[in-house]
Amino acid sequence: MSAHCQLTGAQPRFGNTVSHSHRRTPRRFDPNIQRKRYWLPSEGRYVRLTLSAKAIKTVDSIGIEAAVARIRTRGGKI
């Protein structure tokens, strides 16, 4: 599963771990990606989305229909 959110577009970011002596080593900041299944009443089926934790809260707020519309306007396939 790729670390990519279908709704917000969150992807891994890259940076450095800085030790006490200020040595820098590369690291990766991954978003909190979850796979979640939602019932889509307009199509009469379940959809499985790959979402970040923030996007799950957004779906709870705006509803699954609006979230699917946003994903489709971004060019995402559901």
All heavy atoms as a GROMACS GRO file, in nm:
protein
  622
    1MET      N    1   0.084  -0.117   0.000
    1MET     CA    2   0.000   0.000   0.000
    1MET      C    3   0.089   0.124   0.000
    1MET      O    4   0.178   0.138   0.084
    1MET     CB    5  -0.089  -0.004   0.123
    1MET     CG    6  -0.166   0.121   0.148
    1MET     SD    7  -0.291   0.103   0.276
    1MET     CE    8  -0.194   0.083   0.420
    2SER      N    9   0.068   0.212  -0.096
    2SER     CA   10   0.148   0.333  -0.100
    2SER      C   11   0.101   0.431   0.006
    2SER      O   12  -0.017   0.436   0.039
    2SER     CB   13   0.139   0.397  -0.239
    2SER     OG   14   0.009   0.445  -0.262
    3ALA      N   15   0.191   0.508   0.059
    3ALA     CA   16   0.159   0.606   0.161
    3ALA      C   17   0.109   0.732   0.093
    3ALA      O   18   0.179   0.834   0.086
    3ALA     CB   19   0.280   0.634   0.248
    4HIS      N   20  -0.014   0.726   0.040
    4HIS     CA   21  -0.071   0.837  -0.034
    4HIS      C   22  -0.221   0.844  -0.004
    4HIS      O   23  -0.291   0.744  -0.016
    4HIS     CB   24  -0.049   0.815  -0.185
    4HIS     CG   25  -0.113   0.918  -0.270
    4HIS    ND1   26  -0.061   1.043  -0.287
    4HIS    CD2   27  -0.227   0.915  -0.342
    4HIS    CE1   28  -0.140   1.112  -0.368
    4HIS    NE2   29  -0.242   1.037  -0.402
    5CYS      N   30  -0.269   0.961   0.035
    5CYS     CA   31  -0.410   0.979   0.069
    5CYS      C   32  -0.488   1.018  -0.055
    5CYS      O   33  -0.448   1.108  -0.128
    5CYS     CB   34  -0.425   1.087   0.176
    5CYS     SG   35  -0.595   1.123   0.218
    6GLN      N   36  -0.601   0.948  -0.080
    6GLN     CA   37  -0.681   0.976  -0.198
    6GLN      C   38  -0.755   1.109  -0.187
    6GLN      O   39  -0.781   1.173  -0.289
    6GLN     CB   40  -0.783   0.865  -0.220
    6GLN     CG   41  -0.722   0.735  -0.265
    6GLN     CD   42  -0.828   0.629  -0.285
    6GLN    OE1   43  -0.890   0.586  -0.189
    6GLN    NE2   44  -0.846   0.587  -0.408
    7LEU      N   45  -0.789   1.153  -0.067
    7LEU     CA   46  -0.868   1.274  -0.051
    7LEU      C   47  -0.782   1.400  -0.040
    7LEU      O   48  -0.803   1.496  -0.112
    7LEU     CB   49  -0.957   1.263   0.073
    7LEU     CG   50  -1.051   1.379   0.102
    7LEU    CD1   51  -1.149   1.400  -0.013
    7LEU    CD2   52  -1.126   1.356   0.231
    8THR      N   53  -0.683   1.398   0.047
    8THR     CA   54  -0.602   1.518   0.070
    8THR      C   55  -0.474   1.520  -0.013
    8THR      O   56  -0.411   1.625  -0.026
    8THR     CB   57  -0.562   1.529   0.218
    8THR    OG1   58  -0.482   1.417   0.254
    8THR    CG2   59  -0.684   1.538   0.307
    9GLY      N   60  -0.432   1.406  -0.066
    9GLY     CA   61  -0.310   1.400  -0.143
    9GLY      C   62  -0.184   1.395  -0.058
    9GLY      O   63  -0.074   1.416  -0.109
   10ALA      N   64  -0.199   1.369   0.072
   10ALA     CA   65  -0.084   1.365   0.162
   10ALA      C   66   0.011   1.252   0.119
   10ALA      O   67  -0.032   1.140   0.093
   10ALA     CB   68  -0.130   1.342   0.305
   11GLN      N   69   0.139   1.286   0.110
   11GLN     CA   70   0.242   1.191   0.070
   11GLN      C   71   0.356   1.198   0.170
   11GLN      O   72   0.362   1.289   0.252
   11GLN     CB   73   0.297   1.228  -0.068
   11GLN     CG   74   0.198   1.216  -0.179
   11GLN     CD   75   0.259   1.257  -0.312
   11GLN    OE1   76   0.372   1.304  -0.317
   11GLN    NE2   77   0.183   1.241  -0.418
   12PRO      N   78   0.449   1.102   0.164
   12PRO     CA   79   0.565   1.109   0.254
   12PRO      C   80   0.648   1.235   0.229
   12PRO      O   81   0.662   1.280   0.116
   12PRO     CB   82   0.646   0.985   0.218
   12PRO     CG   83   0.550   0.893   0.154
   12PRO     CD   84   0.449   0.979   0.085
   13ARG      N   85   0.698   1.290   0.336
   13ARG     CA   86   0.790   1.404   0.331
   13ARG      C   87   0.926   1.354   0.376
   13ARG      O   88   0.936   1.256   0.451
   13ARG     CB   89   0.743   1.516   0.424
   13ARG     CG   90   0.603   1.564   0.399
   13ARG     CD   91   0.600   1.660   0.283
   13ARG     NE   92   0.465   1.714   0.270
   13ARG     CZ   93   0.399   1.717   0.156
   13ARG    NH1   94   0.454   1.670   0.048
   13ARG    NH2   95   0.280   1.768   0.150
   14PHE      N   96   1.029   1.422   0.336
   14PHE     CA   97   1.163   1.378   0.369
   14PHE      C   98   1.235   1.488   0.445
   14PHE      O   99   1.211   1.606   0.424
   14PHE     CB  100   1.241   1.342   0.242
   14PHE     CG  101   1.180   1.227   0.169
   14PHE    CD1  102   1.083   1.245   0.072
   14PHE    CD2  103   1.216   1.097   0.201
   14PHE    CE1  104   1.026   1.139   0.007
   14PHE    CE2  105   1.159   0.990   0.137
   14PHE     CZ  106   1.064   1.010   0.039
   15GLY      N  107   1.321   1.446   0.537
   15GLY     CA  108   1.397   1.541   0.617
   15GLY      C  109   1.515   1.471   0.679
   15GLY      O  110   1.562   1.369   0.629
   16ASN      N  111   1.560   1.525   0.789
   16ASN     CA  112   1.675   1.470   0.858
   16ASN      C  113   1.644   1.446   1.004
   16ASN      O  114   1.570   1.522   1.066
   16ASN     CB  115   1.794   1.566   0.850
   16ASN     CG  116   1.850   1.576   0.712
   16ASN    OD1  117   1.880   1.476   0.649
   16ASN    ND2  118   1.863   1.698   0.661
   17THR      N  119   1.704   1.341   1.059
   17THR     CA  120   1.706   1.321   1.203
   17THR      C  121   1.832   1.389   1.252
   17THR      O  122   1.941   1.365   1.199
   17THR     CB  123   1.712   1.171   1.237
   17THR    OG1  124   1.595   1.109   1.186
   17THR    CG2  125   1.720   1.149   1.386
   18VAL      N  126   1.817   1.476   1.351
   18VAL     CA  127   1.932   1.550   1.403
   18VAL      C  128   1.963   1.497   1.542
   18VAL      O  129   1.880   1.503   1.633
   18VAL     CB  130   1.903   1.702   1.408
   18VAL    CG1  131   2.024   1.778   1.457
   18VAL    CG2  132   1.861   1.751   1.270
   19SER      N  133   2.082   1.444   1.558
   19SER     CA  134   2.122   1.386   1.686
   19SER      C  135   2.166   1.496   1.782
   19SER      O  136   2.172   1.615   1.748
   19SER     CB  137   2.236   1.287   1.665
   19SER     OG  138   2.354   1.357   1.631
   20HIS      N  139   2.199   1.454   1.903
   20HIS     CA  140   2.246   1.549   2.004
   20HIS      C  141   2.373   1.622   1.958
   20HIS      O  142   2.393   1.738   1.988
   20HIS     CB  143   2.271   1.474   2.136
   20HIS     CG  144   2.323   1.561   2.246
   20HIS    ND1  145   2.244   1.656   2.307
   20HIS    CD2  146   2.444   1.568   2.304
   20HIS    CE1  147   2.317   1.719   2.400
   20HIS    NE2  148   2.438   1.665   2.400
   21SER      N  149   2.457   1.550   1.882
   21SER     CA  150   2.581   1.611   1.833
   21SER      C  151   2.559   1.684   1.700
   21SER      O  152   2.654   1.729   1.638
   21SER     CB  153   2.688   1.504   1.815
   21SER     OG  154   2.648   1.412   1.714
   22HIS      N  155   2.432   1.694   1.658
   22HIS     CA  156   2.391   1.763   1.535
   22HIS      C  157   2.434   1.693   1.406
   22HIS      O  158   2.442   1.757   1.302
   22HIS     CB  159   2.435   1.910   1.536
   22HIS     CG  160   2.356   1.992   1.630
   22HIS    ND1  161   2.236   2.048   1.600
   22HIS    CD2  162   2.380   2.025   1.760
   22HIS    CE1  163   2.189   2.112   1.705
   22HIS    NE2  164   2.274   2.098   1.804
   23ARG      N  165   2.461   1.563   1.415
   23ARG     CA  166   2.481   1.486   1.292
   23ARG      C  167   2.345   1.465   1.229
   23ARG      O  168   2.247   1.439   1.298
   23ARG     CB  169   2.544   1.350   1.324
   23ARG     CG  170   2.688   1.362   1.369
   23ARG     CD  171   2.752   1.229   1.376
   23ARG     NE  172   2.754   1.167   1.243
   23ARG     CZ  173   2.824   1.060   1.212
   23ARG    NH1  174   2.894   1.000   1.305
   23ARG    NH2  175   2.822   1.010   1.091
   24ARG      N  176   2.340   1.474   1.098
   24ARG     CA  177   2.212   1.460   1.028
   24ARG      C  178   2.209   1.332   0.946
   24ARG      O  179   2.301   1.307   0.868
   24ARG     CB  180   2.190   1.582   0.938
   24ARG     CG  181   2.157   1.706   1.018
   24ARG     CD  182   2.177   1.832   0.936
   24ARG     NE  183   2.118   1.947   1.001
   24ARG     CZ  184   2.173   2.012   1.102
   24ARG    NH1  185   2.288   1.970   1.154
   24ARG    NH2  186   2.114   2.117   1.154
   25THR      N  187   2.102   1.257   0.963
   25THR     CA  188   2.082   1.136   0.884
   25THR      C  189   1.943   1.145   0.820
   25THR      O  190   1.849   1.193   0.882
   25THR     CB  191   2.092   1.009   0.970
   25THR    OG1  192   2.002   1.021   1.080
   25THR    CG2  193   2.233   0.989   1.022
   26PRO      N  194   1.931   1.100   0.696
   26PRO     CA  195   1.803   1.112   0.626
   26PRO      C  196   1.693   1.028   0.692
   26PRO      O  197   1.718   0.920   0.745
   26PRO     CB  198   1.832   1.057   0.487
   26PRO     CG  199   1.978   1.048   0.475
   26PRO     CD  200   2.035   1.042   0.611
   27ARG      N  201   1.574   1.081   0.688
   27ARG     CA  202   1.458   1.007   0.739
   27ARG      C  203   1.336   1.043   0.655
   27ARG      O  204   1.341   1.132   0.572
   27ARG     CB  205   1.433   1.035   0.886
   27ARG     CG  206   1.394   1.178   0.915
   27ARG     CD  207   1.324   1.193   1.046
   27ARG     NE  208   1.193   1.129   1.041
   27ARG     CZ  209   1.109   1.126   1.142
   27ARG    NH1  210   1.141   1.180   1.256
   27ARG    NH2  211   0.991   1.070   1.129
   28ARG      N  212   1.227   0.973   0.682
   28ARG     CA  213   1.105   0.989   0.604
   28ARG      C  214   0.988   1.008   0.700
   28ARG      O  215   0.974   0.931   0.796
   28ARG     CB  216   1.087   0.862   0.520
   28ARG     CG  217   0.966   0.855   0.436
   28ARG     CD  218   0.974   0.727   0.354
   28ARG     NE  219   0.842   0.683   0.318
   28ARG     CZ  220   0.812   0.627   0.204
   28ARG    NH1  221   0.905   0.606   0.115
   28ARG    NH2  222   0.690   0.590   0.178
   29PHE      N  223   0.906   1.109   0.675
   29PHE     CA  224   0.787   1.135   0.756
   29PHE      C  225   0.666   1.081   0.678
   29PHE      O  226   0.623   1.140   0.579
   29PHE     CB  227   0.767   1.285   0.778
   29PHE     CG  228   0.877   1.350   0.858
   29PHE    CD1  229   0.987   1.404   0.796
   29PHE    CD2  230   0.868   1.357   0.996
   29PHE    CE1  231   1.087   1.464   0.868
   29PHE    CE2  232   0.968   1.417   1.069
   29PHE     CZ  233   1.077   1.471   1.006
   30ASP      N  234   0.612   0.968   0.723
   30ASP     CA  235   0.497   0.908   0.655
   30ASP      C  236   0.366   0.960   0.715
   30ASP      O  237   0.354   0.972   0.837
   30ASP     CB  238   0.499   0.756   0.670
   30ASP     CG  239   0.604   0.691   0.584
   30ASP    OD1  240   0.628   0.742   0.473
   30ASP    OD2  241   0.662   0.589   0.627
   31PRO      N  242   0.266   0.986   0.631
   31PRO     CA  243   0.134   1.022   0.684
   31PRO      C  244   0.067   0.899   0.744
   31PRO      O  245   0.102   0.785   0.711
   31PRO     CB  246   0.057   1.071   0.561
   31PRO     CG  247   0.125   1.007   0.446
   31PRO     CD  248   0.269   0.989   0.484
   32ASN      N  249  -0.028   0.921   0.833
   32ASN     CA  250  -0.099   0.812   0.900
   32ASN      C  251  -0.208   0.761   0.805
   32ASN      O  252  -0.321   0.808   0.807
   32ASN     CB  253  -0.159   0.863   1.032
   32ASN     CG  254  -0.223   0.754   1.111
   32ASN    OD1  255  -0.218   0.637   1.075
   32ASN    ND2  256  -0.285   0.792   1.221
   33ILE      N  257  -0.174   0.665   0.720
   33ILE     CA  258  -0.263   0.615   0.615
   33ILE      C  259  -0.339   0.493   0.664
   33ILE      O  260  -0.281   0.402   0.722
   33ILE     CB  261  -0.181   0.579   0.489
   33ILE    CG1  262  -0.112   0.704   0.433
   33ILE    CG2  263  -0.268   0.514   0.384
   33ILE    CD1  264  -0.206   0.808   0.378
   34GLN      N  265  -0.470   0.495   0.642
   34GLN     CA  266  -0.558   0.384   0.679
   34GLN      C  267  -0.644   0.348   0.558
   34GLN      O  268  -0.674   0.433   0.477
   34GLN     CB  269  -0.654   0.426   0.792
   34GLN     CG  270  -0.588   0.495   0.909
   34GLN     CD  271  -0.503   0.402   0.991
   34GLN    OE1  272  -0.536   0.285   1.004
   34GLN    NE2  273  -0.394   0.453   1.045
   35ARG      N  274  -0.683   0.220   0.551
   35ARG     CA  275  -0.780   0.177   0.449
   35ARG      C  276  -0.915   0.165   0.516
   35ARG      O  277  -0.927   0.096   0.617
   35ARG     CB  278  -0.738   0.045   0.385
   35ARG     CG  279  -0.625   0.066   0.286
   35ARG     CD  280  -0.583  -0.058   0.213
   35ARG     NE  281  -0.689  -0.128   0.142
   35ARG     CZ  282  -0.728  -0.102   0.017
   35ARG    NH1  283  -0.672  -0.003  -0.047
   35ARG    NH2  284  -0.820  -0.175  -0.041
   36LYS      N  285  -1.014   0.234   0.462
   36LYS     CA  286  -1.146   0.237   0.526
   36LYS      C  287  -1.253   0.212   0.422
   36LYS      O  288  -1.243   0.258   0.309
   36LYS     CB  289  -1.166   0.374   0.592
   36LYS     CG  290  -1.284   0.380   0.685
   36LYS     CD  291  -1.254   0.473   0.799
   36LYS     CE  292  -1.376   0.503   0.883
   36LYS     NZ  293  -1.432   0.386   0.946
   37ARG      N  294  -1.355   0.139   0.463
   37ARG     CA  295  -1.464   0.104   0.374
   37ARG      C  296  -1.587   0.187   0.410
   37ARG      O  297  -1.625   0.194   0.527
   37ARG     CB  298  -1.494  -0.044   0.387
   37ARG     CG  299  -1.584  -0.099   0.280
   37ARG     CD  300  -1.596  -0.248   0.294
   37ARG     NE  301  -1.702  -0.279   0.390
   37ARG     CZ  302  -1.780  -0.385   0.380
   37ARG    NH1  303  -1.762  -0.473   0.284
   37ARG    NH2  304  -1.873  -0.407   0.469
   38TYR      N  305  -1.647   0.251   0.309
   38TYR     CA  306  -1.766   0.333   0.328
   38TYR      C  307  -1.877   0.284   0.238
   38TYR      O  308  -1.853   0.240   0.126
   38TYR     CB  309  -1.738   0.480   0.293
   38TYR     CG  310  -1.647   0.551   0.389
   38TYR    CD1  311  -1.511   0.566   0.361
   38TYR    CD2  312  -1.696   0.606   0.507
   38TYR    CE1  313  -1.428   0.634   0.448
   38TYR    CE2  314  -1.612   0.673   0.595
   38TYR     CZ  315  -1.479   0.686   0.564
   38TYR     OH  316  -1.396   0.752   0.651
   39TRP      N  317  -2.001   0.297   0.284
   39TRP     CA  318  -2.118   0.267   0.202
   39TRP      C  319  -2.152   0.392   0.122
   39TRP      O  320  -2.167   0.501   0.177
   39TRP     CB  321  -2.236   0.227   0.290
   39TRP     CG  322  -2.364   0.210   0.214
   39TRP    CD1  323  -2.471   0.293   0.218
   39TRP    CD2  324  -2.396   0.105   0.123
   39TRP    NE1  325  -2.568   0.244   0.135
   39TRP    CE2  326  -2.526   0.129   0.075
   39TRP    CE3  327  -2.328  -0.008   0.077
   39TRP    CZ2  328  -2.589   0.046  -0.016
   39TRP    CZ3  329  -2.391  -0.090  -0.014
   39TRP    CH2  330  -2.519  -0.064  -0.060
   40LEU      N  331  -2.160   0.378  -0.010
   40LEU     CA  332  -2.192   0.488  -0.100
   40LEU      C  333  -2.337   0.470  -0.146
   40LEU      O  334  -2.363   0.392  -0.238
   40LEU     CB  335  -2.094   0.488  -0.218
   40LEU     CG  336  -2.088   0.612  -0.304
   40LEU    CD1  337  -2.050   0.734  -0.220
   40LEU    CD2  338  -1.985   0.593  -0.414
   41PRO      N  339  -2.433   0.539  -0.082
   41PRO     CA  340  -2.574   0.515  -0.112
   41PRO      C  341  -2.614   0.547  -0.255
   41PRO      O  342  -2.700   0.480  -0.312
   41PRO     CB  343  -2.648   0.607  -0.014
   41PRO     CG  344  -2.549   0.658   0.080
   41PRO     CD  345  -2.415   0.637   0.022
   42SER      N  346  -2.553   0.649  -0.315
   42SER     CA  347  -2.593   0.688  -0.451
   42SER      C  348  -2.563   0.579  -0.554
   42SER      O  349  -2.632   0.567  -0.655
   42SER     CB  350  -2.522   0.817  -0.492
   42SER     OG  351  -2.383   0.796  -0.497
   43GLU      N  352  -2.459   0.499  -0.529
   43GLU     CA  353  -2.423   0.392  -0.622
   43GLU      C  354  -2.464   0.254  -0.570
   43GLU      O  355  -2.447   0.155  -0.639
   43GLU     CB  356  -2.273   0.396  -0.650
   43GLU     CG  357  -2.230   0.525  -0.718
   43GLU     CD  358  -2.082   0.528  -0.749
   43GLU    OE1  359  -2.017   0.422  -0.744
   43GLU    OE2  360  -2.032   0.638  -0.780
   44GLY      N  361  -2.513   0.250  -0.445
   44GLY     CA  362  -2.557   0.124  -0.388
   44GLY      C  363  -2.446   0.023  -0.367
   44GLY      O  364  -2.466  -0.097  -0.384
   45ARG      N  365  -2.327   0.068  -0.330
   45ARG     CA  366  -2.214  -0.022  -0.312
   45ARG      C  367  -2.118   0.034  -0.208
   45ARG      O  368  -2.127   0.151  -0.170
   45ARG     CB  369  -2.140  -0.044  -0.443
   45ARG     CG  370  -2.069   0.080  -0.495
   45ARG     CD  371  -2.003   0.057  -0.630
   45ARG     NE  372  -1.934   0.175  -0.677
   45ARG     CZ  373  -1.802   0.188  -0.679
   45ARG    NH1  374  -1.725   0.090  -0.638
   45ARG    NH2  375  -1.748   0.299  -0.723
   46TYR      N  376  -2.027  -0.052  -0.163
   46TYR     CA  377  -1.921  -0.008  -0.074
   46TYR      C  378  -1.802   0.040  -0.156
   46TYR      O  379  -1.776  -0.012  -0.264
   46TYR     CB  380  -1.874  -0.124   0.015
   46TYR     CG  381  -1.969  -0.155   0.128
   46TYR    CD1  382  -2.060  -0.260   0.117
   46TYR    CD2  383  -1.967  -0.082   0.246
   46TYR    CE1  384  -2.146  -0.290   0.220
   46TYR    CE2  385  -2.053  -0.111   0.350
   46TYR     CZ  386  -2.142  -0.215   0.336
   46TYR     OH  387  -2.227  -0.245   0.439
   47VAL      N  388  -1.731   0.139  -0.104
   47VAL     CA  389  -1.605   0.183  -0.165
   47VAL      C  390  -1.498   0.174  -0.057
   47VAL      O  391  -1.521   0.203   0.059
   47VAL     CB  392  -1.612   0.326  -0.221
   47VAL    CG1  393  -1.702   0.333  -0.341
   47VAL    CG2  394  -1.656   0.426  -0.117
   48ARG      N  395  -1.381   0.128  -0.097
   48ARG     CA  396  -1.268   0.119  -0.005
   48ARG      C  397  -1.170   0.229  -0.042
   48ARG      O  398  -1.120   0.234  -0.154
   48ARG     CB  399  -1.202  -0.018  -0.015
   48ARG     CG  400  -1.100  -0.042   0.095
   48ARG     CD  401  -1.046  -0.182   0.092
   48ARG     NE  402  -1.146  -0.284   0.112
   48ARG     CZ  403  -1.188  -0.325   0.232
   48ARG    NH1  404  -1.138  -0.271   0.341
   48ARG    NH2  405  -1.276  -0.422   0.241
   49LEU      N  406  -1.144   0.318   0.053
   49LEU     CA  407  -1.058   0.433   0.029
   49LEU      C  408  -0.931   0.423   0.112
   49LEU      O  409  -0.932   0.371   0.224
   49LEU     CB  410  -1.132   0.563   0.064
   49LEU     CG  411  -1.260   0.590  -0.012
   49LEU    CD1  412  -1.326   0.717   0.042
   49LEU    CD2  413  -1.234   0.603  -0.161
   50THR      N  414  -0.823   0.477   0.058
   50THR     CA  415  -0.697   0.488   0.130
   50THR      C  416  -0.687   0.633   0.176
   50THR      O  417  -0.667   0.723   0.094
   50THR     CB  418  -0.579   0.452   0.039
   50THR    OG1  419  -0.600   0.321  -0.014
   50THR    CG2  420  -0.448   0.455   0.115
   51LEU      N  421  -0.704   0.655   0.307
   51LEU     CA  422  -0.716   0.790   0.360
   51LEU      C  423  -0.618   0.812   0.476
   51LEU      O  424  -0.586   0.718   0.548
   51LEU     CB  425  -0.858   0.814   0.412
   51LEU     CG  426  -0.971   0.799   0.313
   51LEU    CD1  427  -1.104   0.806   0.386
   51LEU    CD2  428  -0.964   0.905   0.206
   52SER      N  429  -0.578   0.938   0.494
   52SER     CA  430  -0.502   0.974   0.612
   52SER      C  431  -0.600   0.992   0.728
   52SER      O  432  -0.721   1.002   0.708
   52SER     CB  433  -0.424   1.103   0.588
   52SER     OG  434  -0.512   1.211   0.566
   53ALA      N  435  -0.549   0.996   0.850
   53ALA     CA  436  -0.635   1.013   0.967
   53ALA      C  437  -0.710   1.145   0.959
   53ALA      O  438  -0.828   1.154   0.995
   53ALA     CB  439  -0.551   1.006   1.094
   54LYS      N  440  -0.646   1.250   0.909
   54LYS     CA  441  -0.711   1.379   0.893
   54LYS      C  442  -0.824   1.370   0.791
   54LYS      O  443  -0.931   1.428   0.808
   54LYS     CB  444  -0.609   1.484   0.849
   54LYS     CG  445  -0.668   1.621   0.829
   54LYS     CD  446  -0.562   1.719   0.781
   54LYS     CE  447  -0.626   1.852   0.750
   54LYS     NZ  448  -0.530   1.947   0.695
   55ALA      N  449  -0.804   1.295   0.684
   55ALA     CA  450  -0.906   1.281   0.580
   55ALA      C  451  -1.026   1.202   0.632
   55ALA      O  452  -1.140   1.229   0.591
   55ALA     CB  453  -0.848   1.214   0.457
   56ILE      N  454  -1.004   1.107   0.721
   56ILE     CA  455  -1.116   1.032   0.780
   56ILE      C  456  -1.205   1.127   0.858
   56ILE      O  457  -1.328   1.121   0.851
   56ILE     CB  458  -1.065   0.916   0.867
   56ILE    CG1  459  -0.999   0.810   0.779
   56ILE    CG2  460  -1.177   0.856   0.950
   56ILE    CD1  461  -0.929   0.701   0.854
   57LYS      N  462  -1.144   1.219   0.932
   57LYS     CA  463  -1.221   1.319   1.005
   57LYS      C  464  -1.295   1.411   0.909
   57LYS      O  465  -1.409   1.453   0.936
   57LYS     CB  466  -1.129   1.400   1.096
   57LYS     CG  467  -1.068   1.320   1.208
   57LYS     CD  468  -0.967   1.402   1.284
   57LYS     CE  469  -0.888   1.314   1.379
   57LYS     NZ  470  -0.778   1.386   1.442
   58THR      N  471  -1.234   1.443   0.795
   58THR     CA  472  -1.298   1.527   0.695
   58THR      C  473  -1.420   1.456   0.637
   58THR      O  474  -1.525   1.518   0.619
   58THR     CB  475  -1.198   1.562   0.582
   58THR    OG1  476  -1.085   1.628   0.640
   58THR    CG2  477  -1.260   1.652   0.479
   59VAL      N  478  -1.408   1.327   0.608
   59VAL     CA  479  -1.522   1.251   0.555
   59VAL      C  480  -1.634   1.249   0.658
   59VAL      O  481  -1.752   1.263   0.623
   59VAL     CB  482  -1.479   1.107   0.517
   59VAL    CG1  483  -1.600   1.021   0.485
   59VAL    CG2  484  -1.384   1.110   0.399
   60ASP      N  485  -1.602   1.233   0.786
   60ASP     CA  486  -1.704   1.235   0.890
   60ASP      C  487  -1.775   1.370   0.894
   60ASP      O  488  -1.893   1.378   0.924
   60ASP     CB  489  -1.642   1.205   1.027
   60ASP     CG  490  -1.594   1.062   1.039
   60ASP    OD1  491  -1.638   0.978   0.958
   60ASP    OD2  492  -1.513   1.035   1.130
   61SER      N  493  -1.702   1.475   0.862
   61SER     CA  494  -1.758   1.610   0.867
   61SER      C  495  -1.844   1.644   0.745
   61SER      O  496  -1.956   1.690   0.759
   61SER     CB  497  -1.643   1.711   0.881
   61SER     OG  498  -1.691   1.842   0.871
   62ILE      N  499  -1.791   1.619   0.624
   62ILE     CA  500  -1.861   1.662   0.502
   62ILE      C  501  -1.948   1.554   0.442
   62ILE      O  502  -2.033   1.582   0.358
   62ILE     CB  503  -1.762   1.713   0.395
   62ILE    CG1  504  -1.671   1.601   0.344
   62ILE    CG2  505  -1.681   1.829   0.447
   62ILE    CD1  506  -1.585   1.640   0.226
   63GLY      N  507  -1.926   1.428   0.480
   63GLY     CA  508  -2.005   1.318   0.426
   63GLY      C  509  -1.931   1.247   0.314
   63GLY      O  510  -1.846   1.304   0.246
   64ILE      N  511  -1.967   1.121   0.293
   64ILE     CA  512  -1.898   1.038   0.194
   64ILE      C  513  -1.926   1.083   0.052
   64ILE      O  514  -1.839   1.078  -0.034
   64ILE     CB  515  -1.930   0.888   0.216
   64ILE    CG1  516  -1.847   0.800   0.123
   64ILE    CG2  517  -2.077   0.861   0.199
   64ILE    CD1  518  -1.699   0.809   0.141
   65GLU      N  519  -2.048   1.130   0.025
   65GLU     CA  520  -2.082   1.173  -0.112
   65GLU      C  521  -1.995   1.291  -0.155
   65GLU      O  522  -1.941   1.294  -0.266
   65GLU     CB  523  -2.231   1.211  -0.122
   65GLU     CG  524  -2.326   1.097  -0.094
   65GLU     CD  525  -2.331   0.994  -0.204
   65GLU    OE1  526  -2.282   1.020  -0.316
   65GLU    OE2  527  -2.384   0.884  -0.178
   66ALA      N  528  -1.981   1.390  -0.068
   66ALA     CA  529  -1.899   1.508  -0.099
   66ALA      C  530  -1.751   1.470  -0.110
   66ALA      O  531  -1.678   1.522  -0.195
   66ALA     CB  532  -1.918   1.615   0.007
   67ALA      N  533  -1.708   1.377  -0.025
   67ALA     CA  534  -1.568   1.333  -0.029
   67ALA      C  535  -1.537   1.260  -0.159
   67ALA      O  536  -1.433   1.285  -0.222
   67ALA     CB  537  -1.537   1.243   0.090
   68VAL      N  538  -1.628   1.174  -0.204
   68VAL     CA  539  -1.608   1.102  -0.330
   68VAL      C  540  -1.608   1.202  -0.446
   68VAL      O  541  -1.528   1.188  -0.541
   68VAL     CB  542  -1.716   0.993  -0.347
   68VAL    CG1  543  -1.719   0.941  -0.489
   68VAL    CG2  544  -1.690   0.880  -0.249
   69ALA      N  545  -1.692   1.303  -0.439
   69ALA     CA  546  -1.694   1.406  -0.545
   69ALA      C  547  -1.560   1.479  -0.550
   69ALA      O  548  -1.507   1.504  -0.659
   69ALA     CB  549  -1.808   1.504  -0.520
   70ARG      N  550  -1.502   1.510  -0.433
   70ARG     CA  551  -1.371   1.576  -0.431
   70ARG      C  552  -1.261   1.486  -0.489
   70ARG      O  553  -1.174   1.533  -0.562
   70ARG     CB  554  -1.333   1.613  -0.287
   70ARG     CG  555  -1.401   1.734  -0.234
   70ARG     CD  556  -1.339   1.774  -0.102
   70ARG     NE  557  -1.423   1.871  -0.034
   70ARG     CZ  558  -1.392   1.925   0.084
   70ARG    NH1  559  -1.281   1.891   0.146
   70ARG    NH2  560  -1.472   2.013   0.140
   71ILE      N  561  -1.266   1.358  -0.455
   71ILE     CA  562  -1.166   1.265  -0.507
   71ILE      C  563  -1.175   1.257  -0.659
   71ILE      O  564  -1.075   1.256  -0.729
   71ILE     CB  565  -1.182   1.126  -0.442
   71ILE    CG1  566  -1.146   1.133  -0.293
   71ILE    CG2  567  -1.095   1.023  -0.511
   71ILE    CD1  568  -1.180   1.009  -0.214
   72ARG      N  569  -1.297   1.252  -0.709
   72ARG     CA  570  -1.316   1.243  -0.855
   72ARG      C  571  -1.275   1.370  -0.926
   72ARG      O  572  -1.224   1.364  -1.037
   72ARG     CB  573  -1.461   1.207  -0.886
   72ARG     CG  574  -1.490   1.062  -0.852
   72ARG     CD  575  -1.629   1.020  -0.887
   72ARG     NE  576  -1.645   0.876  -0.869
   72ARG     CZ  577  -1.755   0.816  -0.832
   72ARG    NH1  578  -1.864   0.887  -0.811
   72ARG    NH2  579  -1.759   0.687  -0.815
   73THR      N  580  -1.294   1.488  -0.865
   73THR     CA  581  -1.249   1.612  -0.929
   73THR      C  582  -1.096   1.620  -0.931
   73THR      O  583  -1.040   1.683  -1.020
   73THR     CB  584  -1.304   1.737  -0.858
   73THR    OG1  585  -1.267   1.734  -0.721
   73THR    CG2  586  -1.454   1.745  -0.870
   74ARG      N  587  -1.031   1.554  -0.833
   74ARG     CA  588  -0.883   1.548  -0.834
   74ARG      C  589  -0.832   1.451  -0.939
   74ARG      O  590  -0.713   1.443  -0.964
   74ARG     CB  591  -0.830   1.501  -0.698
   74ARG     CG  592  -0.841   1.603  -0.588
   74ARG     CD  593  -0.797   1.540  -0.456
   74ARG     NE  594  -0.672   1.469  -0.468
   74ARG     CZ  595  -0.554   1.516  -0.433
   74ARG    NH1  596  -0.545   1.635  -0.380
   74ARG    NH2  597  -0.444   1.444  -0.447
   75GLY      N  598  -0.922   1.374  -1.000
   75GLY     CA  599  -0.882   1.278  -1.101
   75GLY      C  600  -0.862   1.138  -1.046
   75GLY      O  601  -0.809   1.052  -1.116
   76GLY      N  602  -0.905   1.114  -0.923
   76GLY     CA  603  -0.890   0.983  -0.861
   76GLY      C  604  -0.996   0.886  -0.908
   76GLY      O  605  -1.107   0.924  -0.939
   77LYS      N  606  -0.958   0.760  -0.913
   77LYS     CA  607  -1.050   0.655  -0.954
   77LYS      C  608  -1.101   0.583  -0.831
   77LYS      O  609  -1.025   0.550  -0.741
   77LYS     CB  610  -0.978   0.556  -1.046
   77LYS     CG  611  -1.068   0.448  -1.102
   77LYS     CD  612  -0.993   0.361  -1.199
   77LYS     CE  613  -1.085   0.252  -1.247
   77LYS     NZ  614  -1.033   0.121  -1.222
   78ILE      N  615  -1.232   0.558  -0.828
   78ILE     CA  616  -1.292   0.490  -0.713
   78ILE      C  617  -1.361   0.364  -0.762
   78ILE      O  618  -1.431   0.364  -0.857
   78ILE     CB  619  -1.391   0.582  -0.641
   78ILE    CG1  620  -1.315   0.696  -0.582
   78ILE    CG2  621  -1.466   0.508  -0.535
   78ILE    CD1  622  -1.398   0.797  -0.510
   0.00000   0.00000   0.00000
